[in-house]
Amino acid sequence: MPQLAHWAASQADKPAAIFPDTGTVLRYGRLHARARQAAHWLIGLGLQPGEGIAMLLDNRPEFLELAEAARLAGLYFTPLSIHLRPHEVGYVLADSGARLLVASPELAGLAAALVEEGALGERLRYALGDGLPGYAGYEAALAAEDPAAPLPERPLGREFLYSSGTTGLPKGIRRPLLPFEQRDAPMWDMNWKALYGFDTGTVYLSPAPLYHAAPIGYVSRTLLEGGTAVILRKFDAAQCLAVIEQNRVTHSQWVPTMFHRLLALPEDVRRGHDLSSHRCAIHAAAPCPVPVKRAMIDWWGPIVWEYYAGSEGVGTTVISSAEWLRKPRSVGRPVNGVRVHITGEDGEELPPGETGSIRFEGGPRFAYHNAPEKTAACFDARGWATLGDLGWLDEDGYLFLSDRRADLILAGGVNLYPAEVEAVLMQHPAVAEVAVVGVPHPEMGEQVHAVIVARGPVAAAELEAWCREKLSGLKRPKSFEFVEELPRSEAGKLLRRILKERYLSPS
C-alpha cells in the first residue's frame, strides 16, 4: 500500500483507524512511522523478499502496522484465527513457511500452549508489548529502529490467506508479489471507488475479525483511499448502531448472521440511533434468507449491496438493493469483465434456469499452496474456474446460488439441493434459521434432515405439513431437530460438515 506514505504526508493527523472498544485513535502519520519501524525490524531479522510472517492478533492497531510493514519489506503476512487450536496453528505455520510469529497478549493462553506443545518449532516468536513467556518483546524490538531511515527496494509484500476450512483443513492461497517497479500499479479487483463510493470521506465500520479476507480487504481499501476505518473488537449488534451514529459511518460490511442479530434488537434500540450518514452496507460470506434481507432494506433503505466471491479471487458478482428487490435471492452479475457460466457433469454449458457448477471465465489464475491437485480440480480444460458452488443463471444473466457440490444430498439416486428446502422452511414465520443435511438411510442412501432454530413454539408436524404443500416427496424433510443455534464460522458461514459428522458418528 504505497499510497499510505502519501496520506501520511498529506494528512498525518487524520484518523486512519478508530478502535471504539479502547478509545484508541491511530493517525496516518503514526501508522506509517510504526510500519516503517516494523519493516526495518523484519528486514534486520534476516527475512528475505518472498518469505513470510504470521500474526496471531485480535483487532488492534498493531495488526494494521504489521500488515503494512510486511508490504514494505516485501514479505507475505498470514493472519491466523484466534480460535484455532495449537495443532491447527502449527499446521498453517508449517504449510505457509512463516519464519516468525507475532502474538497478542490478549491470547496469552494460546500463545503459551503453542510453546508447550512445540507447535512453533524453531521459528522466531514475539509478543506485543513487553512479550510473554517464551516470546520476545515487540515494543523493544521496534524501539531500536529509525522510521526515517531508507528502506531497500523490495517487491510489494501482500497477504497470504488461508480458507476458512469449512470442508476440511484450510487451504493457503498465495499469489505473486508485485515487483518494486510496479508498486503503484492498481491491483486486479473490482473498482471499489466507482462501485461503492470509497473516497477520502469514507468512514468504514468493520465489525468482524481482521484475520478474515473481507474485513482486512475492506479496511485496506479504506486506507488506500485515505478514509477512516472504525474497527470493533468483536461484533455487538447494539454497539454497531451506536458506533454508526457516533462516528458518522458511511460504509460497512456484514454477514447474514449479523443481520439476524440486528433485526432481533428491541424496536426502541433499532430506531434509537441516527443512521443517516450510512450510505453503503455490503454483505457476503453466506446466503442471506430473503425475509432477512428484505427486512434490512426496509429498515436501512436501498443501501444494501451483496457480492459473491471467494478468497481465490477468480471472479465476483455484485447486486444492488434495487436489482435484488426485482430478483430476490440473486447474487448479481459479474464485474471486471469476467463472465459466468453454468456447466453440467460432463462440462457442457447449461442454458438459463438449469443448475450446475458455477464457473468464472476471464479472471486471474490462482494456486492453492502445496496442493496442486486441489488447484487443478478448480479449473476445467477451458481455464474456467469454480469455487465448488452450484447455481443457475436467469435469462438476464443474474446468478442464483444453490449449494456447494459437497453439500448435495443423494436420495434414491436423485440429487437434492439443501438450499431449495431451506428456502421453503425459511418462509415459515416460526423459523429463524435452518440447515438441511443428508443423513444415512439404509434403502435410499440418504434422506433429508432439517435442523431448525425457531423463533417461538412450533411442532415438527406443523413444519412437515408446511413442506408437504410446497415440496415434492423426496425433497421433504423426513426428520426435524430443534437447536438453540447453528454451527457457524467466525465469518458467518454455516459449518454444515459439523452437522453431518454428528449423524455419521457411531452411537
N, C-alpha and C positions, 0 to 999 in steps of 0.2 A: 504494500500500500504506500508507494512513494508519495502520494498526494498528502499523506499525513504531515510531511515536512512543510508542505505549502500552507496547510491550515495552522500548523504550529507557528509559522512565521507571520501569517496574516491575521490570526485571531487567537493568539496564545491564551488569552484569559477566558475564552468561551468554553462552557462545559462540553467536553466530549462525551462524558458519561456521568450519570447520576445514579447513586445507589440508595434508594429511599430507606432501606432497612437499617442502614448505618449512618445515613446522612452524609456520606462521602460524595464529594464532587471532584471528578477527575477532569482537569482542564487540558486543552490541546497541548499547550507548551509543556506541561508536566508529563503528559503521556509520552510525547515524543522524546523528551530528555531521558525518561526512565527506560524507554525501549532501546535507545542508543546505548545506555549503560549496560543493559542486559545483553545486547548484541555483542558488545566488546567482551563481556564476561564469557559468553558462549564460545566466541572465537578463541579467546585466551585459553579455554579448557582444551583446545585442540580439535574441536568439531569442524569437520571439513564440509564444503558445499555438498549438498545432497544427503548428508546424514540427518539424523532426527532426534528430537526430544519428545518426551511425553509429559502431560500435565494432568495431575490428579487434584483438580481445583474446583471449589464451589464458585458461584457467581460473585466475583470480586475484581477490583481494579487490576491486580496482577495477571489475571487471565488475559486481559487486553494487551498489557505491555509485553508479556512473553510471546503472544502471537505475533505482534509487530516486530519484536526482537528477532524471532525466527525468520521472518521475511527479510529483514535487513541483513541477517547473517547467512542467507542462502540455505536455510535448513527447513526440513519438514517438521511440523508440530502435530502431535496426535493427542487430542483431548480424550480423557478417559471418564467413563461414567463413574460417579461417586458411589454407585450402588453395586459395582462389581465385587465379586469375591476375590480373595487373593490369587487363587489359581487362574481366574479369568484375566486379572490384570497381568499375571505372568505370561499368559498366552499371547495377549496383544503386544506386550513388550518384546517378546521373543519374535513374533511374526513381523512386527514393524521394524525391528532392529534398532529401536531407540537407544541412544547411548546414555541418556540422562533422564531422570525423573525429578520433577518438582512437585511437591505435595503441599497441601494446605494444613495448617494447624487445626482447622475445624475437622479434619479427617484423621486425627491422630491415631485412633483405634485401627483403622485400615492400614495406615502407614506403618504402624508397629507390626501388624500381622504380616505385611509384605516382607519385613526384615526377618521376623521369626521363622517364616515358612520358606525362606530362601527364594522368594519369587523375583527378587531384583537381581540376583546373580552378582556380577561384578560391576554393575552399572553405577555411574555417579548418581548420588541422590542428595537433594537439597530440600529443605522445608522453608516456607515463608517465615519471615520474622527471624528469630534467633535460632531456628532449627528445632528438631525433635531428636530423641534418642536414635542414633544410627543415621541421622541426616545432618549435613552441614547447614549453616545459616545463610539464607538467601540475601538478607539485607547487608550482611558483612561482605558478601561476595560482590555486590553491586557498588558498595561504597568506595571500593578501590578503583572504580572505572571513571574516566572522564567523558561525559557525554559529548563534549565539543571536539574530541579527537576524531580525525577522519577514519572512516570505515573502508575496508578493502572493497574493490569492485567484485561483487559476487552475484550469482543469479538471484532472482527474487524468490525467496522461500515461500512455502504455502502449506495449507492444511493437508494432513494425511489422515482421512477419516475412516472409521470402521462402521459398517452397517449395524443396525440395532440388534441383529441376531434373533429375529422373531421366529425363524425356522431352523435355528442351529447356531453354531459358533459364528461370531461376527466376521465379516469379510472386509479386508482392507482395500481401499480404493485410492491408488497412488497415481498421480498424474505428473507429467514432466514439469520441471522448474522452468521459469521464464528467464532467458539469458539477460545479463545485465544491460545489454544494449537495447533490449525491448521492454525494460522495466515500466515504461509509461504506456505500453500498448494496452488497449482495453481487453479484458478477459472475455471469453466466449460465454455469454449468457444473455438472457432477455434484457432489453433496455429498461431497467427498473425506473430510471428517471422519467422516461416518457410514459411508461405504463402506469406506474403508481404515484408519480409526482414527487419522488425523493429529490430534495434540494437542501440548501443551507438552512432553510427554515424548518426542516423536518425534526420533529421530536418523536422518537420511535420507542414504543414500550415493548420490552422483552420480558415476558412473564415465565419463560421456560429456561431450562439449563443450557448454558452456553456450550456445553460439550456436544450438543446435537447440531447437525448440519445447518438446519434452517435458522436457529437463533444466532449462531456465530456468523452465518452468512448475511443475515439482515443487519446485525449490528455493524459488521464490517462495511456494508454498503452505506449505512448511515454516516459512518466516519469518513468514508470515501467522498461523500457529498458535502461534508462539513457540517452535518447536523448534530443532534444530541441524542444519545441513547439513554433511556431510563430502564435500568436493569434491576429486577426484583430477585431476591434470594430464592424464592420459590413462589409458585402460583398460589394466590389467595384471591377469590372472586371479589369480595368486598374491597380489598386493598386496591385491586386493579382499577375499579371505578373511581376511588378516591385519588389515585395517582394520575389518572387521565385528567381529572379536574384540576388538581394542584399544579401539574406540570404543563398543562395545555398540550397534551399529547395529540399529535396529528396522525400518526401511523402506528399500527400494531400487528402482531402475528399470533395466531391461536391454533389450537387443535380442538376437535369437536367435544371432547370431554370437558374442556374449559367452558365452552358454550353451555353445556348441560348445567354446570355449576353456577354460571352467571344467571341463567334463567331460573334456577332454584332459589335465588336470593329472595327475601321478602320484598314485596312490592314497594314499600317505602324506601328500602335501600336502593333498589334498582332505579327508582325515579328521583332519588335524593341528591343526584350529582349532575353538574353541568358538563355534558359531554359534547358541547357544540364545537370544540376545536378538532374533534376526532373525525377525520375525513377519509380514512382508508384502513380497513380491518381485513387482513389477509389470513386465510386459513388453508390447511392442507394436512398431510400425515395420515389421515384415515377418512373413510367415507363419513359424511355428515348426514344423519337422518333428516329427511325432508321436513318434518314438523319443527325440528330444532332450528334448522337454517331459516325457515320461513319466519319463525318467531324472532330470530336475531335481526332479520331485515326489517320486520315490523317495528322492532324496538330502536335499532340504530339507524335505520334508513338504508338507502341503496348504496352503502359504502363498503359492503362485504364482497371481497374478491376471493376466489378459490383457484388453486392451481394443483395440477397433478405432475409429479416429477419424482425423481429418486436421486440419492447421493451419487449414483453413477453418472448423472448429467447427460444422458443420451437424448433427452428431449423433454419438453414442457408443454402442457396445455394450460390455458387460463380462461376463466369465465367471470364476467361481471355480475352484479346483482340483477341488472335489467335482463341480461341474457338468461340467467338461471331461472328467473321467475317465468320466463317463457318455456324453459326446458328444464324443469326440476330433475335433480339427480345427475345432470350432466357435469362434467369437469372441464368442459370448454373445447376450444380448438387450439391447434399447435401454434407456437410463436417461433420467431427466429428462423423462418424459412424451412423448418423441419416439417415433414409430412408424417401422418399417422396411417397405418394400415392394420387391418384385422385379417389374420391368416388362420387357416384350418390346420388339422392334424398333419396333412401332407405338404404344408407350406403354401397352398394356393390362397390367393387373396379372396376374401369373402365379401359379398355385397352388403349394402347397408341393412341393418336390422339383424344380422346374424352374429352370434357370439363366437369369439375365437381369441387367439393370442394377440395382444396389443404390441405392435412393433413400430419403432421410430426409424425413419429414413432421413439421412442428411445431418444427423447430429455428430458430435465428436466421438471418437472411439475412446474406450477406457479399458483397463485391465484390472482384474482382482489380483491383489498382491499374493504371490506364491500359490496361485490357484489357476493355472492355465486351462484346466478342464472346465472350471466354472465360467471362466471368461468365454471360452469357445461356445458353451451352451447358450450364451446370451445372444449370439449373432447367427443369422442364417446365411445361406450361400450368397445372398444379395448384399450382405452387410447390414441388414435391418436388425435393430437391437430391441430386446424385450427386457422388462423388469420382472417378468414372471407373472404378470397380471393378465386377466381375461376381461374382455369388454366388447362393445359394439359401437358402430357409428350410425348416426341417423342420416337422412338424405341431405342435410345441410352441413355434414362434416363434423358435427358435435360428438364428442366422445362420452360414452357412458361406461362406468366400471361395473364388472360383475364380481369377480373374485380373483384370488390367486389360484394358479393351477393346483398348487399343493393342497388347497382347501376344498377342492371338489369332493362331492360325496358320490360314490359309485354304488347305486342300489339296483340290484337285479340287472346289471349291465348298462344302466342308464346314468349319464352324468347329471347330477343335480347341483344347482348353484345356491349356496347358502345365502347370498345377498338377496336373492329373489324372495326366499322365505322370510328373511329378516325384515325386508321392506313391508311385507304384509303384516307381520306381527307389530311393527312399529306404528302402524296405523291404529292399533287398539289403544284407547285412551288410558288404559291401566298399565301400559308397558312403557317403561322409561328407557331401558336398554335391552338388547337381546343379542345373543350369539348362537348361531346354529352350527352344529358339527355332526359328522357321521360317527355313529357308534357301531361296534361289531354286531352282526346278526348272522345266525347260523345258516340261514337259507338265502337271504338277499345280499349277503356280503356286508352291507352297511344299511343303517336306517337313520332317519333324521331325528335329531335330538335338539331341543331348544332350551337354552339357558337364559332365564329371564330375571331382570332387575325390575321389580314392579313399583309403580307409583303409589299403589294402595292395594287393598284386598282384591284378589282375583283368583279364581279357581282354574285349574288346568282344563276342566271340562268346558269352561267358557272360552278359553283360547282355542281349544280343539274345535269347537263349533265355529268360531270365527274363521279359522283356517279352512274348514270344510267348505265354506261359502266361496272362498277366494282362490284355493289351490287345488290342483288335481291330486289324485291318490298318492303317488309316490312322493310328491313334494311335501305332503302334510307331515308335520312332526308326529312321531309315534310316541314320544315321551317329552315331558316338561320337567324342568328343575328351576327352583326359585332360589336366588342368591342375593347377598347384600351388594356385591359389586363384581364386575368382570375383571379378569386379569389383564392389565394393560402395561405397556412400556411407558417410560417417562415421557416419550414423545406422543403418547395417546393411542398408539397402535394396539389393537386387540391381539393378545397373545393366545391365539387360537390353539397353538400347539400344546399349551398347558392344559387346556380343557380336554384335548384329545388324549394326552398322556394319562389323564385321570381315568378315562374309561378303558384304556389299553392295559393299565397296570393290573397285575393279578390281585384278586381279592384276598 
